[in-house]
Amino acid sequence: MRHFNRHSVSETRGLIQDLITEVRDANENARSIENMLYGLFDGFDYSDKIKNHEEFQTLPTVIQLKLVALCETISNYPTSHTS
């Protein structure tokens, strides 16, 4: 599992919190995406899984675009691998 230093990205953590609420409000059945966003908030890099998850397609386009932008931002953070 890849992770990043979540303490160095406070503005991104705020965006993640906002997206958790937006995803929940848009589709209460998108629990997997919501859970992966909580993982991002904790520093676990689920970027690829979020963009490729079947629930992603059930979300409004505006939220999809925000999620893709967030995932791209996180993919640029230094990461490390753990098992």
C-alpha positions in Angstrom: 0.0 0.0 0.0 1.3 3.4 -0.9 0.9 6.2 1.6 1.8 9.9 1.8 2.5 12.3 4.7 -1.0 13.6 5.3 0.2 16.2 7.8 2.0 18.1 5.1 -1.1 18.6 3.0 -3.6 20.4 5.1 -5.4 22.1 2.2 -5.9 18.7 0.5 -7.3 17.3 3.7 -10.0 20.0 3.7 -10.9 19.1 0.1 -11.1 15.4 1.0 -13.5 16.2 3.8 -15.7 18.3 1.4 -15.7 15.5 -1.1 -16.7 12.9 1.5 -19.8 15.0 2.1 -20.5 15.6 -1.6 -20.2 11.9 -2.4 -22.4 10.9 0.5 -25.0 13.5 -0.5 -24.9 12.6 -4.2 -25.1 8.8 -3.8 -25.6 7.3 -0.4 -24.7 3.9 -1.9 -21.2 5.0 -3.0 -19.8 3.6 0.3 -16.6 2.2 -1.2 -15.7 5.6 -2.7 -16.5 7.3 0.6 -14.4 4.8 2.6 -11.5 5.3 0.2 -11.7 9.0 0.7 -11.5 8.4 4.5 -8.4 6.4 3.7 -7.0 9.3 1.7 -7.6 11.5 4.6 -5.6 9.1 6.8 -2.7 9.2 4.2 -3.4 6.0 2.3 -3.2 6.5 -1.4 -6.3 5.0 -3.0 -6.2 7.4 -6.0 -6.1 4.7 -8.7 -8.8 2.6 -7.0 -11.1 5.6 -6.7 -10.9 6.5 -10.4 -11.4 2.9 -11.5 -14.1 1.8 -9.0 -17.6 1.0 -10.4 -19.2 3.5 -8.0 -17.2 6.3 -9.6 -19.5 6.2 -12.7 -22.6 6.6 -10.5 -21.5 10.0 -9.3 -22.4 13.3 -11.0 -19.8 14.6 -13.5 -18.9 17.6 -11.4 -17.9 15.3 -8.5 -16.1 12.9 -10.8 -14.0 15.8 -12.0 -13.2 16.9 -8.5 -12.2 13.4 -7.6 -9.9 13.1 -10.6 -8.3 16.4 -9.7 -7.8 15.3 -6.1 -6.3 12.0 -7.2 -3.9 13.7 -9.6 -2.8 16.1 -6.8 -2.2 13.2 -4.4 -0.3 11.2 -7.0 2.2 14.1 -7.1 2.9 13.8 -3.4 6.0 11.8 -2.3 4.8 8.4 -1.4 6.3 5.3 0.2 5.3 1.6 0.0 4.3 -0.5 3.0 3.0 -4.0 3.1 
